Amino acid sequence: MRIALVQHAFSGDTRSMREKSSEAIERLSKEGAEIVVLQELHENRYFCINESTDNFRLADDFDEKLAFWSGVAKRSGVVLVTSLFEKRTAGLYHNTAVVFERDGSVAGKYRKMHIPDDPGFYEKFYFTPGDLGFEPIDTSAGRLGVLVCWDQWFPEAARLMALKGAEILIYPTAIGWFDEDSDEEKQKQLDSWVTIQRSHAVANGVPVVSVNRVGFERDDSGVLDGIRFWGNSFVCGSAGEFLFRASTDEIEQVIEIDMDMIKNQRDIWPFFRDRRVEYYEELQKIYIDRCEEK
């Protein structure tokens, strides 16, 4: 499987971002990419840095968005993983990954299930949690387990995708730090982000692809200074080993993944075989308070 990562900084408006991404996709296709993955909310700035009803206008004309990226996928002949702001009706919006086939048809979509609400990441103001569940998307290049950003912290999401036959886990993401944080704190956050995703690869015996944005995006409300997105997009194999890791610069990179590694890894480390599913019922609880049970 030849998969390409597009790690970009926001260039000022939707039109320029579309142009930059489209040109990258075309180049990567010529380099042999079968799948191209764009970062979370790649059409726009990361507007969730503050809360403003004006930003809901960015979700208008979802059909037009689909038509545009469908055309890009068809012209380039690639399976394209996008991340779009979806409006279903007034007051009901989703953070939605749409996967397009090589012919431009929609192979499937995934609506972000876990929605954060932290300083600078006010996504609960904008997004309704997804209602499509954790369902892999079948494409001509493989069965893709597409999840989005905050989903990457939840092992249950990765496990369900893998149990349903996902051959690879893909995370479009938008994460960064505040410049005022200490160097120690920044490194701790980055290490945690990388480690949790590599652990999904190990626990499920599948490769993981994570595509982050880069660059500094200012908070135009003035409450915060802004977010510096740390990039570091990466691909790791089914044992968690790095196959590629980006820096904090913009990158457009094709990585070849040996998909035979999935069987080899699972034969050596048969975690699926040894799961004790009959004892996992309590995982459906929000919290297990032994004091309440007594």
C-alpha positions as CSV (number, residue, x, y, z in Angstrom):
1,M,0.0,0.0,0.0
2,R,1.4,3.4,-1.0
3,I,-0.1,6.1,1.2
4,A,0.6,9.8,1.1
5,L,0.5,12.3,3.9
6,V,-0.2,16.0,3.3
7,Q,0.9,18.2,6.3
8,H,0.1,21.8,5.6
9,A,-0.1,25.2,7.3
10,F,-3.2,27.4,6.9
11,S,-2.6,29.7,3.9
12,G,-5.2,32.4,4.6
13,D,-8.5,31.3,3.1
14,T,-10.4,28.3,1.8
15,R,-9.6,28.9,-1.9
16,S,-5.9,28.9,-1.3
17,M,-6.0,25.8,0.9
18,R,-8.0,24.0,-1.8
19,E,-5.5,24.9,-4.4
20,K,-2.5,23.9,-2.3
21,S,-4.0,20.6,-1.3
22,S,-5.2,19.8,-4.9
23,E,-1.8,20.5,-6.3
24,A,-0.2,18.3,-3.7
25,I,-2.6,15.4,-4.4
26,E,-1.9,15.6,-8.1
27,R,1.9,15.5,-7.4
28,L,1.6,12.6,-5.0
29,S,-0.5,10.7,-7.4
30,K,2.3,11.0,-10.0
31,E,4.7,9.6,-7.4
32,G,2.6,6.5,-7.1
33,A,0.3,7.3,-4.1
34,E,-2.8,5.1,-4.0
35,I,-4.3,6.8,-0.9
36,V,-3.8,10.5,0.0
37,V,-4.7,11.6,3.6
38,L,-5.4,15.3,4.4
39,Q,-5.3,16.8,7.8
40,E,-8.3,17.6,10.0
41,L,-10.5,20.5,8.7
42,H,-8.0,21.1,5.9
43,E,-10.2,23.6,4.0
44,N,-10.0,26.2,6.7
45,R,-8.2,27.6,9.7
46,Y,-8.8,25.8,12.9
47,F,-11.8,27.9,13.8
48,C,-12.6,25.9,17.0
49,I,-9.9,28.0,18.8
50,N,-12.8,30.1,20.0
51,E,-16.6,30.1,20.0
52,S,-18.4,32.2,17.4
53,T,-21.7,31.5,15.6
54,D,-20.2,33.3,12.5
55,N,-18.0,30.2,12.0
56,F,-21.1,28.0,11.3
57,R,-21.1,29.6,7.8
58,L,-18.0,27.6,7.1
59,A,-20.2,24.5,7.0
60,D,-22.5,25.8,4.3
61,D,-22.8,24.1,0.9
62,F,-21.7,20.6,2.0
63,D,-22.8,19.2,-1.4
64,E,-20.4,21.7,-3.1
65,K,-17.6,20.5,-0.9
66,L,-18.3,16.9,-1.9
67,A,-18.4,17.8,-5.5
68,F,-15.1,19.6,-5.4
69,W,-13.1,16.9,-3.6
70,S,-14.8,14.2,-5.7
71,G,-13.4,15.9,-8.7
72,V,-9.9,16.1,-7.2
73,A,-9.9,12.4,-6.4
74,K,-11.2,11.5,-9.9
75,R,-8.6,13.7,-11.7
76,S,-5.8,12.3,-9.6
77,G,-7.0,8.7,-9.6
78,V,-6.4,8.2,-5.8
79,V,-8.4,7.2,-2.8
80,L,-8.8,10.5,-1.0
81,V,-9.4,10.9,2.8
82,T,-10.8,14.3,3.5
83,S,-11.9,16.1,6.7
84,L,-14.9,18.4,6.3
85,F,-17.2,20.6,8.3
86,E,-20.7,19.1,7.6
87,K,-24.0,20.9,8.0
88,R,-27.0,18.5,8.2
89,T,-29.4,21.3,9.1
90,A,-29.3,24.5,11.0
91,G,-28.0,23.8,14.5
92,L,-26.7,20.3,13.6
93,Y,-23.1,20.1,12.4
94,H,-20.5,17.3,12.3
95,N,-16.7,17.0,12.0
96,T,-16.8,14.5,9.1
97,A,-14.2,12.5,7.3
98,V,-15.3,11.7,3.8
99,V,-13.4,9.1,1.8
100,F,-13.6,9.3,-2.0
101,E,-12.8,6.4,-4.4
102,R,-10.5,6.8,-7.4
103,D,-13.5,7.4,-9.7
104,G,-14.7,10.3,-7.5
105,S,-17.6,8.4,-5.8
106,V,-18.0,8.5,-2.1
107,A,-16.7,5.3,-0.6
108,G,-17.9,6.2,2.9
109,K,-17.8,8.7,5.7
110,Y,-17.1,8.8,9.4
111,R,-18.4,11.4,11.7
112,K,-16.1,12.2,14.6
113,M,-17.4,10.4,17.7
114,H,-15.4,11.9,20.6
115,I,-15.6,15.7,20.8
116,P,-13.2,17.7,23.0
117,D,-13.9,20.9,24.9
118,D,-10.6,22.4,26.1
119,P,-9.1,25.9,26.0
120,G,-8.4,26.6,22.3
121,F,-10.2,23.4,21.3
122,Y,-13.9,24.3,21.7
123,E,-15.3,21.6,19.5
124,K,-18.4,20.8,21.5
125,F,-19.7,24.3,20.6
126,Y,-19.5,23.3,16.9
127,F,-19.9,19.6,16.5
128,T,-22.6,17.1,17.3
129,P,-21.0,13.7,18.2
130,G,-21.1,11.3,15.3
131,D,-24.0,8.8,14.7
132,L,-22.4,6.4,12.2
133,G,-20.4,4.3,14.8
134,F,-17.0,2.8,14.2
135,E,-17.3,1.3,10.7
136,P,-14.3,0.7,8.4
137,I,-14.6,2.0,4.8
138,D,-14.0,-0.3,1.9
139,T,-12.0,1.1,-0.9
140,S,-10.1,-0.2,-3.9
141,A,-6.9,0.4,-1.9
142,G,-8.0,-1.5,1.2
143,R,-10.3,-1.4,4.2
144,L,-9.7,1.9,6.0
145,G,-10.4,2.5,9.7
146,V,-10.8,6.3,9.6
147,L,-11.1,8.2,12.9
148,V,-10.5,11.9,13.6
149,C,-8.2,13.6,16.1
150,W,-9.6,13.3,19.6
151,D,-10.7,9.8,18.7
152,Q,-7.0,8.9,18.8
153,W,-6.9,8.9,22.6
154,F,-9.6,6.2,22.9
155,P,-8.4,2.5,22.5
156,E,-12.0,1.3,22.2
157,A,-12.4,3.1,18.9
158,A,-9.2,1.7,17.4
159,R,-10.1,-1.8,18.7
160,L,-13.6,-1.8,17.2
161,M,-12.3,-0.7,13.8
162,A,-9.7,-3.5,13.9
163,L,-12.2,-6.1,15.0
164,K,-14.3,-5.1,12.0
165,G,-11.4,-5.8,9.6
166,A,-9.8,-2.4,9.2
167,E,-6.4,-3.0,7.6
168,I,-5.0,0.4,8.6
169,L,-6.0,3.1,11.1
170,I,-6.0,6.7,9.7
171,Y,-6.2,9.8,11.9
172,P,-6.6,13.3,10.3
173,T,-5.8,15.6,13.2
174,A,-5.3,19.1,14.4
175,I,-3.3,19.3,17.6
176,G,-0.6,21.7,18.9
177,W,0.6,23.6,21.9
178,F,0.6,27.1,23.3
179,D,3.9,29.0,23.0
180,E,3.8,30.0,26.6
181,D,4.0,26.3,27.8
182,S,7.3,25.2,29.0
183,D,9.6,23.1,26.8
184,E,9.1,20.2,29.2
185,E,5.3,20.4,29.0
186,K,5.4,20.6,25.2
187,Q,7.6,17.5,24.9
188,K,5.3,15.6,27.3
189,Q,2.2,16.4,25.2
190,L,3.9,15.4,22.0
191,D,5.3,12.2,23.4
192,S,1.9,11.2,24.8
193,W,0.2,11.9,21.4
194,V,2.7,9.8,19.5
195,T,2.7,7.0,22.1
196,I,-1.0,6.5,22.3
197,Q,-1.3,6.1,18.6
198,R,1.6,3.7,18.3
199,S,0.0,1.7,21.0
200,H,-3.1,1.2,18.8
201,A,-0.8,-0.2,16.1
202,V,0.7,-2.7,18.6
203,A,-2.5,-3.7,20.3
204,N,-4.4,-4.3,17.1
205,G,-1.6,-5.4,14.7
206,V,-2.3,-2.8,12.1
207,P,-0.3,0.2,10.7
208,V,-1.3,3.6,11.9
209,V,-1.3,6.9,9.9
210,S,-1.6,10.2,11.6
211,V,-1.7,13.5,9.6
212,N,-1.5,16.7,11.6
213,R,-1.4,20.4,10.6
214,V,1.4,22.8,11.1
215,G,1.9,26.5,11.7
216,F,0.8,29.2,14.1
217,E,-2.9,30.1,14.1
218,R,-3.9,33.2,16.1
219,D,-7.0,33.4,18.2
220,D,-8.8,36.3,16.6
221,S,-11.0,36.8,19.7
222,G,-8.0,37.8,21.7
223,V,-8.7,35.5,24.6
224,L,-5.7,33.3,23.7
225,D,-2.6,34.1,21.8
226,G,-3.0,31.2,19.4
227,I,-2.1,27.5,18.8
228,R,1.2,26.4,17.2
229,F,0.3,23.1,15.5
230,W,3.2,20.7,16.0
231,G,3.0,18.6,12.8
232,N,5.0,15.4,13.5
233,S,2.7,13.4,11.2
234,F,3.8,9.8,11.0
235,V,3.3,6.3,9.8
236,C,4.0,3.3,12.0
237,G,3.9,-0.4,11.2
238,S,1.9,-3.0,13.0
239,A,4.5,-3.4,15.7
240,G,4.5,0.3,16.4
241,E,7.8,0.9,14.5
242,F,8.2,4.2,12.7
243,L,8.1,4.0,8.9
244,F,8.0,7.8,8.5
245,R,7.9,10.8,10.8
246,A,7.6,14.4,9.8
247,S,9.0,17.5,11.4
248,T,7.2,20.8,12.1
249,D,7.5,21.9,8.5
250,E,5.1,21.4,5.7
251,I,5.5,18.0,4.0
252,E,3.9,16.0,1.2
253,Q,5.2,12.4,1.4
254,V,4.5,9.0,0.0
255,I,5.2,6.0,2.2
256,E,5.1,2.3,1.2
257,I,3.6,0.0,3.7
258,D,4.1,-3.8,3.5
259,M,0.6,-5.1,4.3
260,D,1.9,-8.6,4.9
261,M,3.2,-7.3,8.2
262,I,-0.4,-7.5,9.6
263,K,-0.6,-11.3,9.4
264,N,3.0,-11.8,10.4
265,Q,2.6,-9.5,13.5
266,R,-0.7,-11.1,14.6
267,D,0.7,-14.6,14.3
268,I,3.6,-13.6,16.6
269,W,1.5,-11.5,19.0
270,P,-2.0,-13.1,18.9
271,F,-3.8,-10.5,21.1
272,F,-7.1,-11.1,19.4
273,R,-6.9,-14.8,20.3
274,D,-6.3,-14.1,24.0
275,R,-9.0,-11.5,24.6
276,R,-11.3,-12.5,27.4
277,V,-14.4,-10.9,26.0
278,E,-16.7,-12.6,28.5
279,Y,-15.3,-10.4,31.2
280,Y,-15.3,-7.1,29.4
281,E,-19.0,-6.2,30.0
282,E,-18.0,-3.5,32.5
283,L,-16.3,-1.5,29.8
284,Q,-19.8,-0.3,28.9
285,K,-19.9,1.7,32.1
286,I,-18.7,5.3,32.3
287,Y,-17.0,4.6,35.7
288,I,-16.9,1.7,38.1
289,D,-17.3,2.9,41.6
290,R,-16.8,0.0,44.0
291,C,-18.1,2.1,46.9
292,E,-21.4,2.5,45.1
293,E,-21.7,-1.2,44.5
294,K,-21.3,-1.9,48.2
